[in-house]
Amino acid sequence: MARQPADPHAYLDPWEAYQGHESFMPYLLNRTTSALNADFHAVLRKHDMTLLHWRVLAFLTEHDGLGVSALASVTDVDQATLSRALTVMENAGYIAREPHGRDQRMVVIRILPAGKAQFQHVLPLAWEIYDRAVAGLSDDEQEVLHGLLNRIRDNLRAK
């Protein structure tokens, strides 16, 4: 594990700190994400979905009626990519675009019964992958892992 300076603002020479790719966080996160996504993409393909479709259904299941810009933000995609995915999902009967109640220039995205059913159908398959990924980790360790990953993301967003 890389040595941390006593003062968190002190400069640590990267040549001294680097312990090889097996302890380099970007490499580890990339390999882990690739492994998780490979299995998940296979599951989603069998159900005529993409990872973005899954994310949209997941967020709308939690917070129905999001605007397009908010949905683009939480799914980490640009609005043009999201718009294309929403068209596919709308044609599949998973979602509907509706005018915003107070601002007719805005559109909100609503999950339809078919979208809820698709999400509920795929969720157990997704959970199997999650269970396999965290096998051997206690509930407390999983909670710590989630917290650390969220902190790392927040640190990088803060710039």
C-alpha positions in Angstrom: 0.0 0.0 0.0 1.3 3.4 -0.9 2.7 5.5 1.9 0.7 8.5 2.9 2.4 11.7 4.1 1.6 12.8 7.6 0.4 16.1 6.3 -2.3 15.4 3.7 -1.3 18.6 1.8 2.4 17.6 1.6 3.8 16.6 -1.7 4.6 12.9 -2.0 7.0 11.9 -4.8 5.0 9.7 -7.2 8.1 7.7 -8.0 8.4 6.9 -4.3 4.6 6.3 -3.8 3.9 4.1 -6.9 3.9 0.5 -5.9 3.0 -1.0 -9.2 -0.2 -1.4 -11.2 -1.8 -3.9 -8.8 -2.0 -1.1 -6.2 -2.7 1.8 -8.6 -6.3 2.8 -8.0 -7.2 3.8 -11.6 -6.0 0.4 -12.8 -7.8 -1.5 -10.1 -11.1 0.4 -10.6 -10.9 0.0 -14.4 -10.3 -3.7 -14.2 -13.1 -4.2 -11.6 -15.6 -2.1 -13.5 -14.7 -4.0 -16.7 -15.3 -7.4 -15.0 -18.6 -6.2 -13.5 -19.8 -4.7 -16.7 -18.8 -7.7 -18.9 -21.2 -10.0 -17.0 -23.9 -7.3 -16.7 -23.8 -6.4 -20.4 -24.4 -10.0 -21.2 -27.4 -10.1 -19.0 -28.8 -6.9 -20.4 -28.3 -7.9 -24.0 -30.5 -11.0 -23.4 -33.2 -8.6 -22.3 -32.7 -6.1 -25.2 -31.3 -3.4 -22.9 -28.1 -1.4 -22.5 -26.4 -0.3 -19.4 -27.8 3.2 -20.0 -31.3 1.8 -20.3 -30.8 0.0 -17.0 -29.5 3.2 -15.3 -32.5 5.2 -16.5 -35.0 2.6 -15.3 -33.1 2.3 -11.9 -33.2 6.1 -11.3 -36.8 6.5 -12.5 -37.8 3.6 -10.1 -36.3 5.6 -7.3 -37.2 9.2 -8.5 -39.9 9.2 -11.2 -40.4 12.3 -13.2 -36.9 13.6 -13.5 -36.1 16.2 -16.1 -33.8 15.3 -19.0 -30.8 17.3 -17.7 -31.2 15.8 -14.2 -31.4 12.3 -15.6 -28.3 13.0 -17.8 -26.4 14.1 -14.7 -27.3 11.1 -12.5 -26.6 8.6 -15.4 -23.3 10.3 -16.3 -24.1 10.7 -20.0 -24.5 13.7 -22.2 -28.0 14.8 -23.1 -27.7 13.8 -26.8 -26.8 10.2 -25.9 -29.5 10.1 -23.3 -32.1 11.5 -25.8 -31.3 8.6 -28.2 -31.7 6.1 -25.4 -34.9 7.6 -24.3 -36.3 7.3 -27.8 -35.5 3.6 -27.8 -37.0 3.2 -24.4 -40.1 5.2 -25.3 -40.6 3.0 -28.4 -40.3 -0.1 -26.1 -43.0 1.3 -23.9 -40.7 1.6 -20.8 -40.9 5.4 -20.4 -43.0 8.4 -21.4 -41.9 12.0 -22.0 -44.3 14.5 -20.5 -44.4 18.3 -20.2 -43.3 19.6 -16.9 -46.3 20.8 -14.8 -45.1 24.3 -14.1 -42.7 24.9 -17.1 -44.1 23.7 -20.4 -40.7 24.1 -22.1 -39.3 21.3 -19.9 -39.9 17.6 -20.3 -40.0 15.1 -17.5 -39.4 11.4 -17.9 -41.9 9.0 -16.3 -41.4 5.2 -16.0 -44.4 3.2 -17.3 -45.6 -0.2 -16.0 -43.6 -2.0 -18.7 -40.5 -0.2 -17.6 -41.1 -1.1 -13.9 -41.7 -4.7 -14.9 -38.5 -4.8 -17.0 -36.5 -3.4 -14.1 -38.0 -5.8 -11.6 -37.3 -8.7 -14.0 -33.6 -7.8 -14.5 -32.9 -6.7 -10.9 -32.5 -10.3 -9.5 -30.0 -11.1 -12.3 -28.1 -7.9 -11.6 -28.1 -8.7 -7.9 -26.6 -12.1 -8.6 -23.6 -10.3 -10.2 -23.4 -8.0 -7.2 -23.5 -10.9 -4.8 -20.7 -12.6 -6.7 -18.6 -9.4 -6.7 -18.9 -8.9 -2.9 -18.6 -12.5 -1.9 -16.5 -12.8 1.3 -17.1 -9.1 2.3 -19.2 -8.6 5.4 -22.1 -6.1 5.4 -19.9 -3.6 7.3 -17.1 -4.0 4.7 -19.6 -3.5 1.9 -20.8 -0.3 3.6 -17.3 0.9 4.0 -16.5 0.1 0.3 -19.6 2.0 -0.9 -18.7 5.0 1.3 -15.1 5.0 0.1 -16.1 4.8 -3.6 -18.6 7.7 -3.1 -15.9 9.8 -1.4 -13.5 9.1 -4.2 -16.1 10.2 -6.8 -16.9 13.3 -4.8 -13.2 14.2 -4.4 -12.8 14.0 -8.2 -15.9 16.0 -8.9 -14.8 18.8 -6.5 -11.6 19.5 -8.6 
